Amino acid sequence: MSATKKATEQETQKKFIEKIVDSLPHGLYVIDRNFTIVAWNTQRETGEFGIPKEEVLGKNVFKVFNLQVSSLLKVEFDRVFETGKPLPPMRCESWRSGKKKVYLISKIPMSLEQGETTHVITLGQDITREESVQKELEAKAKLAAVGLLASGVAHEINNPLSLVSTCAEALYYRVKEALRGEDLELSVFKEYLETIGNEVDRCRKITTGLLDFSTPRQSESSQMDMHKALREVLYLLRYHERFRRIRVKFVPAPGFPPFQGNSDQLKQVLIGLILNAMDSMEETEHPLLEITTDIETVRDVDCLVVRFKDNGCGIPSELMDRLFDPFFTTKDAGKGVGLGLSICWGIVRSHGGTIDVNSTPEEGSVFKILLPLQSSTDLYDAEEYMTHVTAR
């Protein structure tokens, strides 16, 4: 092969690769070990804050991204160069346009030849719309759960209200007797009023629990007590008629640390997994749900663990891969739209965690939530996660 033909083929191959990079739907740029930008695709040139390629190629990345904290950005690049491993995708928010935009930023190692990492690829995916859809699905799933809980506790609320009505009627007739000059025992009044007060308080706690769960809140992270959240959820669920037939064994781990997370969202996960267990034990003669907490180390990261073990119908192996797919359900029509587990997975994922499932048909299932205690840690392997996202 002549040198001219070889050079032509190399140039054609180079243009072909550039076309592939420019056709990607996400912004991409590449730096070398001197932190010099050597590649900048079309997506990085377009949009409100796009920069023409000729203005950035050959320039120092920290001068181009001068609004970001250079020291933090350098730490990220250095880590990829040193380890040769991609960083977990990081969620970033931007208000530069006056509107909130959300991006998923990934940093991936690249080697021109076998050996050390020579370049770092940064991939930016605009997930603003996807995150908005996720929140809408969370709201729909929460409404479905609230509806299910409300129908279950309506009967429980009616019982104390009936007793309140009976006591009020008895007091009315006692007062009439007193007005006619008949003997009046004040102790009876005390007993009736105490009963009314107790039953009203009972109704208040039930309705307050429902309102706390159903009221929209800000998606803010704060320090929370997972054991307290579990007890609040179990208190609310114990008034559900179907749930009361289940024996619940709650074994909290001693010295359990607080967790930095969104309490409202994580309560939704707890309720979702408990209701899922309840449904799986619909035909079980002696339904038992065991809830335990623990601390486990996953990939050298300490994780808070909440485990739900039921003795229900179990999950066939052929359905395991679709368990967290949106709108996938094995329930009969009218009993669910398949959003519950998908939403649970999404919420736990947004906290850097994951959900493990082990199940044996006809014996039961174990759903295990793992949440990293280090807020910046992601339990998902970056390559595995990106493959998962692309496949979806």
LOBA-695604 format. One record per residue (C-alpha): residue number from 1; residue in three letters; x, y, z negated. Coordinates in steps of 0.001 Angstrom, whole numbers. Layout:
<kebas>
KEBA_kolkol_koldo_c1_c2_c3
KEBA_NUM_ALA_X_Y_Z
...
</kebas>
This chain:
<kebas>
KEBA_kolkol_koldo_c1_c2_c3
KEBA_1_MET_0_0_0
KEBA_2_SER_1362_3401_1014
KEBA_3_ALA_2014_6065_-1601
KEBA_4_THR_-529_8377_86
KEBA_5_LYS_-3293_5754_21
KEBA_6_LYS_-2528_4904_-3604
KEBA_7_ALA_-2675_8578_-4574
KEBA_8_THR_-6011_8945_-2737
KEBA_9_GLU_-7479_5945_-4562
KEBA_10_GLN_-6282_7286_-7916
KEBA_11_GLU_-7853_10655_-7175
KEBA_12_THR_-11121_8955_-6165
KEBA_13_GLN_-11075_6883_-9358
KEBA_14_LYS_-10431_10009_-11432
KEBA_15_LYS_-13379_11848_-9858
KEBA_16_PHE_-15574_8781_-10380
KEBA_17_ILE_-14733_8684_-14105
KEBA_18_GLU_-15331_12439_-14403
KEBA_19_LYS_-18757_11947_-12802
KEBA_20_ILE_-19603_9264_-15367
KEBA_21_VAL_-18561_11522_-18259
KEBA_22_ASP_-20465_14500_-16815
KEBA_23_SER_-23594_12367_-16357
KEBA_24_LEU_-23796_11513_-20054
KEBA_25_PRO_-26882_13065_-21715
KEBA_26_HIS_-24786_14081_-24752
KEBA_27_GLY_-22061_16686_-25214
KEBA_28_LEU_-18548_15217_-25143
KEBA_29_TYR_-15025_16535_-25492
KEBA_30_VAL_-11621_14910_-26051
KEBA_31_ILE_-8533_16159_-27895
KEBA_32_ASP_-4977_14842_-27970
KEBA_33_ARG_-2608_14557_-30957
KEBA_34_ASN_-1725_18248_-30647
KEBA_35_PHE_-5432_19066_-31128
KEBA_36_THR_-5560_20315_-27551
KEBA_37_ILE_-8816_19900_-25621
KEBA_38_VAL_-8145_17699_-22574
KEBA_39_ALA_-11710_16857_-21511
KEBA_40_TRP_-15011_18766_-21682
KEBA_41_ASN_-18136_17391_-20006
KEBA_42_THR_-21011_19191_-18265
KEBA_43_GLN_-23342_18900_-21276
KEBA_44_ARG_-20845_20987_-23274
KEBA_45_GLU_-21082_23697_-20601
KEBA_46_THR_-24879_23964_-20564
KEBA_47_GLY_-27435_25128_-23126
KEBA_48_GLU_-27562_28213_-25329
KEBA_49_PHE_-24000_27830_-26601
KEBA_50_GLY_-22358_26165_-23654
KEBA_51_ILE_-18798_27163_-22791
KEBA_52_PRO_-17386_26824_-19244
KEBA_53_LYS_-14833_24061_-18922
KEBA_54_GLU_-12092_26353_-17614
KEBA_55_GLU_-12311_28458_-20805
KEBA_56_VAL_-11529_25564_-23162
KEBA_57_LEU_-9332_23032_-21372
KEBA_58_GLY_-5787_23241_-22694
KEBA_59_LYS_-6801_25292_-25730
KEBA_60_ASN_-6539_24410_-29413
KEBA_61_VAL_-9808_22897_-30652
KEBA_62_PHE_-9786_24950_-33867
KEBA_63_LYS_-9655_28203_-31885
KEBA_64_VAL_-12570_27113_-29711
KEBA_65_PHE_-14678_26061_-32716
KEBA_66_ASN_-13652_29041_-34815
KEBA_67_LEU_-16989_29192_-36652
KEBA_68_GLN_-16374_25800_-38233
KEBA_69_VAL_-14119_25205_-41227
KEBA_70_SER_-10828_24184_-39575
KEBA_71_SER_-9528_22308_-42618
KEBA_72_LEU_-12577_20025_-42741
KEBA_73_LEU_-12520_19437_-38987
KEBA_74_LYS_-8809_18589_-39141
KEBA_75_VAL_-9410_16049_-41933
KEBA_76_GLU_-11922_14262_-39709
KEBA_77_PHE_-9582_14178_-36698
KEBA_78_ASP_-6614_13083_-38846
KEBA_79_ARG_-8625_10222_-40304
KEBA_80_VAL_-9464_8868_-36840
KEBA_81_PHE_-5859_9234_-35644
KEBA_82_GLU_-4508_7488_-38771
KEBA_83_THR_-7026_4630_-39046
KEBA_84_GLY_-7818_4066_-35387
KEBA_85_LYS_-11453_3630_-36424
KEBA_86_PRO_-14498_5735_-35526
KEBA_87_LEU_-16119_7914_-38167
KEBA_88_PRO_-19747_7177_-39100
KEBA_89_PRO_-22116_9484_-37179
KEBA_90_MET_-22649_12700_-39165
KEBA_91_ARG_-25872_14699_-39180
KEBA_92_CYS_-25278_18423_-38640
KEBA_93_GLU_-27702_21361_-38587
KEBA_94_SER_-27348_24577_-36607
KEBA_95_TRP_-29376_27788_-36855
KEBA_96_ARG_-27334_29778_-34339
KEBA_97_SER_-30289_30075_-31944
KEBA_98_GLY_-32621_31233_-34711
KEBA_99_LYS_-34270_27823_-34676
KEBA_100_LYS_-33182_24700_-36472
KEBA_101_LYS_-31278_22252_-34252
KEBA_102_VAL_-30060_18885_-35513
KEBA_103_TYR_-27126_16976_-34050
KEBA_104_LEU_-25552_13572_-34628
KEBA_105_ILE_-21786_13963_-34292
KEBA_106_SER_-19517_10950_-33737
KEBA_107_LYS_-15723_10863_-33549
KEBA_108_ILE_-14275_7871_-31702
KEBA_109_PRO_-10616_6830_-31269
KEBA_110_MET_-9080_6385_-27822
KEBA_111_SER_-5764_4863_-26744
KEBA_112_LEU_-4239_5362_-23316
KEBA_113_GLU_-2186_2229_-23890
KEBA_114_GLN_-2120_-535_-26471
KEBA_115_GLY_-959_869_-29798
KEBA_116_GLU_-1646_4006_-31739
KEBA_117_THR_-4601_6288_-31140
KEBA_118_THR_-3646_8992_-28647
KEBA_119_HIS_-6934_10875_-28366
KEBA_120_VAL_-10187_11434_-30246
KEBA_121_ILE_-13526_11588_-28427
KEBA_122_THR_-16227_13732_-30059
KEBA_123_LEU_-19765_12930_-29021
KEBA_124_GLY_-22666_15223_-29963
KEBA_125_GLN_-26266_14038_-29648
KEBA_126_ASP_-29183_16469_-30042
KEBA_127_ILE_-31638_14596_-32291
KEBA_128_THR_-33913_17556_-33114
KEBA_129_ARG_-36913_16047_-31343
KEBA_130_GLU_-36237_12517_-32606
KEBA_131_GLU_-36019_13788_-36187
KEBA_132_SER_-39270_15704_-35760
KEBA_133_VAL_-40999_12565_-34460
KEBA_134_GLN_-39545_10578_-37365
KEBA_135_LYS_-41056_13037_-39854
KEBA_136_GLU_-44428_12825_-38113
KEBA_137_LEU_-44311_9024_-38331
KEBA_138_GLU_-43343_9255_-42004
KEBA_139_ALA_-46352_11479_-42625
KEBA_140_LYS_-48679_9050_-40812
KEBA_141_ALA_-47282_6088_-42712
KEBA_142_LYS_-47692_7969_-45990
KEBA_143_LEU_-51316_8823_-45151
KEBA_144_ALA_-51977_5153_-44402
KEBA_145_ALA_-50443_4169_-47746
KEBA_146_VAL_-52435_6851_-49583
KEBA_147_GLY_-55640_5608_-47942
KEBA_148_LEU_-54874_2056_-48987
KEBA_149_LEU_-54047_3131_-52542
KEBA_150_ALA_-57117_5363_-52800
KEBA_151_SER_-59466_2568_-51728
KEBA_152_GLY_-57812_261_-54226
KEBA_153_VAL_-58035_2612_-57210
KEBA_154_ALA_-61549_3933_-56542
KEBA_155_HIS_-63066_1007_-58427
KEBA_156_GLU_-60632_1517_-61305
KEBA_157_ILE_-61609_5182_-61628
KEBA_158_ASN_-65313_4342_-61567
KEBA_159_ASN_-64969_2123_-64653
KEBA_160_PRO_-63785_4851_-67074
KEBA_161_LEU_-66198_7346_-65513
KEBA_162_SER_-69084_4978_-66279
KEBA_163_LEU_-67888_4729_-69870
KEBA_164_VAL_-67609_8529_-70109
KEBA_165_SER_-71158_8847_-68794
KEBA_166_THR_-72445_6327_-71373
KEBA_167_CYS_-70696_8125_-74249
KEBA_168_ALA_-72000_11509_-73110
KEBA_169_GLU_-75539_10151_-72936
KEBA_170_ALA_-75223_8630_-76435
KEBA_171_LEU_-73948_11943_-77801
KEBA_172_TYR_-76867_13753_-76209
KEBA_173_TYR_-79415_11555_-78006
KEBA_174_ARG_-77486_11816_-81295
KEBA_175_VAL_-77658_15605_-81079
KEBA_176_LYS_-81411_15432_-80399
KEBA_177_GLU_-81820_13249_-83490
KEBA_178_ALA_-79837_15751_-85562
KEBA_179_LEU_-82015_18622_-84344
KEBA_180_ARG_-85097_16692_-85541
KEBA_181_GLY_-83576_16519_-89020
KEBA_182_GLU_-82523_12892_-88870
KEBA_183_ASP_-79303_11696_-90504
KEBA_184_LEU_-76169_12302_-88420
KEBA_185_GLU_-72930_10342_-88790
KEBA_186_LEU_-70039_12585_-87752
KEBA_187_SER_-67734_9560_-87454
KEBA_188_VAL_-69770_8412_-84440
KEBA_189_PHE_-69107_11754_-82743
KEBA_190_LYS_-65380_11344_-83346
KEBA_191_GLU_-65385_7854_-81854
KEBA_192_TYR_-67351_8900_-78764
KEBA_193_LEU_-65222_12007_-78168
KEBA_194_GLU_-61978_10043_-78519
KEBA_195_THR_-63253_7508_-75985
KEBA_196_ILE_-64203_10265_-73553
KEBA_197_GLY_-60817_11943_-73972
KEBA_198_ASN_-58889_8686_-73431
KEBA_199_GLU_-60860_7692_-70330
KEBA_200_VAL_-60627_11157_-68782
KEBA_201_ASP_-56870_11126_-69391
KEBA_202_ARG_-56690_7727_-67732
KEBA_203_CYS_-58474_9059_-64628
KEBA_204_ARG_-56216_12117_-64615
KEBA_205_LYS_-53061_9984_-64584
KEBA_206_ILE_-54357_7886_-61694
KEBA_207_THR_-55374_10867_-59559
KEBA_208_THR_-52192_12778_-60453
KEBA_209_GLY_-50116_9820_-59277
KEBA_210_LEU_-51961_9785_-55954
KEBA_211_LEU_-51605_13550_-55521
KEBA_212_ASP_-47892_13481_-56354
KEBA_213_PHE_-47348_10842_-53699
KEBA_214_SER_-49550_12431_-51014
KEBA_215_THR_-48508_16100_-51394
KEBA_216_PRO_-45976_17188_-48732
KEBA_217_ARG_-42672_18343_-50216
KEBA_218_GLN_-39477_19898_-48970
KEBA_219_SER_-36998_17365_-47619
KEBA_220_GLU_-34407_18262_-50212
KEBA_221_SER_-31940_16013_-51948
KEBA_222_SER_-31677_16105_-55726
KEBA_223_GLN_-30480_13904_-58553
KEBA_224_MET_-33108_11266_-59349
KEBA_225_ASP_-33641_8356_-61714
KEBA_226_MET_-34448_5282_-59607
KEBA_227_HIS_-35803_3366_-62608
KEBA_228_LYS_-38188_6212_-63401
KEBA_229_ALA_-39302_6324_-59759
KEBA_230_LEU_-39969_2570_-59820
KEBA_231_ARG_-42002_2819_-63030
KEBA_232_GLU_-44085_5686_-61590
KEBA_233_VAL_-44755_3684_-58439
KEBA_234_LEU_-45706_561_-60401
KEBA_235_TYR_-48000_2615_-62651
KEBA_236_LEU_-49805_3935_-59587
KEBA_237_LEU_-50039_517_-57926
KEBA_238_ARG_-51286_-1360_-60983
KEBA_239_TYR_-54727_148_-60433
KEBA_240_HIS_-54943_-1366_-56966
KEBA_241_GLU_-57428_-4242_-57106
KEBA_242_ARG_-55393_-6563_-54862
KEBA_243_PHE_-52131_-5696_-56578
KEBA_244_ARG_-53487_-6586_-60030
KEBA_245_ARG_-53600_-10268_-59114
KEBA_246_ILE_-49805_-10211_-58666
KEBA_247_ARG_-47483_-10883_-61575
KEBA_248_VAL_-44674_-8305_-61503
KEBA_249_LYS_-41339_-8890_-63193
KEBA_250_PHE_-39222_-5719_-63353
KEBA_251_VAL_-35639_-6202_-64564
KEBA_252_PRO_-33749_-2872_-64563
KEBA_253_ALA_-29962_-2996_-64785
KEBA_254_PRO_-28493_-1378_-67923
KEBA_255_GLY_-26458_1792_-67475
KEBA_256_PHE_-27937_2453_-64044
KEBA_257_PRO_-26459_5702_-62622
KEBA_258_PRO_-28552_8562_-61193
KEBA_259_PHE_-28804_8811_-57413
KEBA_260_GLN_-28578_11871_-55178
KEBA_261_GLY_-31471_11566_-52747
KEBA_262_ASN_-34928_12675_-51671
KEBA_263_SER_-37206_11375_-54439
KEBA_264_ASP_-40411_11809_-52434
KEBA_265_GLN_-39086_9854_-49455
KEBA_266_LEU_-37545_7085_-51557
KEBA_267_LYS_-40794_6603_-53495
KEBA_268_GLN_-42443_6103_-50110
KEBA_269_VAL_-39900_3361_-49398
KEBA_270_LEU_-40560_1689_-52767
KEBA_271_ILE_-44327_1739_-52230
KEBA_272_GLY_-43921_508_-48647
KEBA_273_LEU_-41826_-2501_-49636
KEBA_274_ILE_-44096_-3376_-52572
KEBA_275_LEU_-47217_-3195_-50394
KEBA_276_ASN_-45432_-5319_-47796
KEBA_277_ALA_-44737_-7939_-50485
KEBA_278_MET_-48362_-7739_-51630
KEBA_279_ASP_-49592_-8452_-48105
KEBA_280_SER_-47207_-11404_-47718
KEBA_281_MET_-48599_-12999_-50920
KEBA_282_GLU_-52247_-12653_-49902
KEBA_283_GLU_-52687_-16443_-49686
KEBA_284_THR_-50221_-17363_-52458
KEBA_285_GLU_-51835_-19171_-55394
KEBA_286_HIS_-49570_-17663_-58077
KEBA_287_PRO_-48086_-14507_-56521
KEBA_288_LEU_-44913_-13244_-58180
KEBA_289_LEU_-42934_-10124_-57302
KEBA_290_GLU_-39528_-9742_-58935
KEBA_291_ILE_-37946_-6280_-58808
KEBA_292_THR_-34339_-5987_-59935
KEBA_293_THR_-31695_-3284_-59768
KEBA_294_ASP_-27939_-3625_-59652
KEBA_295_ILE_-24672_-2077_-58498
KEBA_296_GLU_-22821_-3820_-55673
KEBA_297_THR_-19649_-2977_-53778
KEBA_298_VAL_-20058_-2944_-49994
KEBA_299_ARG_-17056_-2084_-47788
KEBA_300_ASP_-15242_-747_-50859
KEBA_301_VAL_-18187_1557_-51648
KEBA_302_ASP_-20261_1313_-54827
KEBA_303_CYS_-23913_996_-53918
KEBA_304_LEU_-27134_1272_-55829
KEBA_305_VAL_-29248_-1816_-55123
KEBA_306_VAL_-33004_-2346_-55488
KEBA_307_ARG_-34168_-5884_-54733
KEBA_308_PHE_-37751_-7027_-54050
KEBA_309_LYS_-38263_-10808_-54159
KEBA_310_ASP_-41673_-12325_-53406
KEBA_311_ASN_-42982_-15880_-53084
KEBA_312_GLY_-45190_-15099_-50112
KEBA_313_CYS_-45540_-16522_-46619
KEBA_314_GLY_-42005_-15585_-45509
KEBA_315_ILE_-40909_-14384_-42078
KEBA_316_PRO_-40244_-16681_-39079
KEBA_317_SER_-36643_-16451_-37873
KEBA_318_GLU_-37732_-15418_-34361
KEBA_319_LEU_-39361_-12255_-35772
KEBA_320_MET_-36459_-11097_-37950
KEBA_321_ASP_-34822_-9030_-35185
KEBA_322_ARG_-38060_-7071_-34643
KEBA_323_LEU_-38884_-6527_-38301
KEBA_324_PHE_-38036_-2812_-38344
KEBA_325_ASP_-39207_-1992_-34808
KEBA_326_PRO_-41807_810_-34729
KEBA_327_PHE_-45392_-407_-34197
KEBA_328_PHE_-44417_-4060_-34549
KEBA_329_THR_-46784_-5875_-36901
KEBA_330_THR_-48014_-9411_-37509
KEBA_331_LYS_-51081_-8193_-39417
KEBA_332_ASP_-54605_-8527_-38082
KEBA_333_ALA_-56158_-5590_-36262
KEBA_334_GLY_-57156_-2826_-38642
KEBA_335_LYS_-54731_-3906_-41367
KEBA_336_GLY_-51690_-1986_-40201
KEBA_337_VAL_-50030_-314_-37210
KEBA_338_GLY_-46497_-1497_-37874
KEBA_339_LEU_-45012_1769_-39108
KEBA_340_GLY_-44358_856_-42747
KEBA_341_LEU_-41078_-1062_-42477
KEBA_342_SER_-39839_1099_-39608
KEBA_343_ILE_-40320_4240_-41716
KEBA_344_CYS_-38685_2570_-44734
KEBA_345_TRP_-35661_1694_-42601
KEBA_346_GLY_-35453_5237_-41225
KEBA_347_ILE_-35595_6859_-44667
KEBA_348_VAL_-32984_4536_-46172
KEBA_349_ARG_-30812_5030_-43075
KEBA_350_SER_-31027_8821_-43511
KEBA_351_HIS_-29559_8346_-47009
KEBA_352_GLY_-26564_6475_-45530
KEBA_353_GLY_-27966_3131_-46685
KEBA_354_THR_-29413_0_-45189
KEBA_355_ILE_-31991_-2711_-45899
KEBA_356_ASP_-30998_-6379_-45943
KEBA_357_VAL_-33640_-9077_-45516
KEBA_358_ASN_-33476_-12783_-46277
KEBA_359_SER_-36553_-14902_-45748
KEBA_360_THR_-37665_-18518_-45630
KEBA_361_PRO_-41071_-19328_-44099
KEBA_362_GLU_-43589_-20605_-46661
KEBA_363_GLU_-41194_-19781_-49528
KEBA_364_GLY_-40860_-16007_-49608
KEBA_365_SER_-38635_-13051_-48791
KEBA_366_VAL_-36048_-10808_-50394
KEBA_367_PHE_-35811_-7176_-49273
KEBA_368_LYS_-32715_-5435_-50606
KEBA_369_ILE_-32182_-1667_-50435
KEBA_370_LEU_-28521_-598_-50548
KEBA_371_LEU_-27760_3090_-51089
KEBA_372_PRO_-24170_4371_-51327
KEBA_373_LEU_-23491_6362_-54495
KEBA_374_GLN_-21063_8544_-52519
KEBA_375_SER_-23326_10936_-50615
KEBA_376_SER_-20911_11280_-47678
KEBA_377_THR_-20611_7520_-47159
KEBA_378_ASP_-22429_5610_-44460
KEBA_379_LEU_-22800_1830_-44868
KEBA_380_TYR_-23291_1357_-41146
KEBA_381_ASP_-20285_663_-38979
KEBA_382_ALA_-20145_3503_-36446
KEBA_383_GLU_-19766_1297_-33367
KEBA_384_GLU_-22505_-1021_-34570
KEBA_385_TYR_-24808_1932_-35235
KEBA_386_MET_-24171_3591_-31866
KEBA_387_THR_-24866_271_-30135
KEBA_388_HIS_-28093_-7_-32132
KEBA_389_VAL_-29173_3518_-31211
KEBA_390_THR_-28350_2990_-27536
KEBA_391_ALA_-30197_-318_-27429
KEBA_392_ARG_-33306_1318_-28845
</kebas>
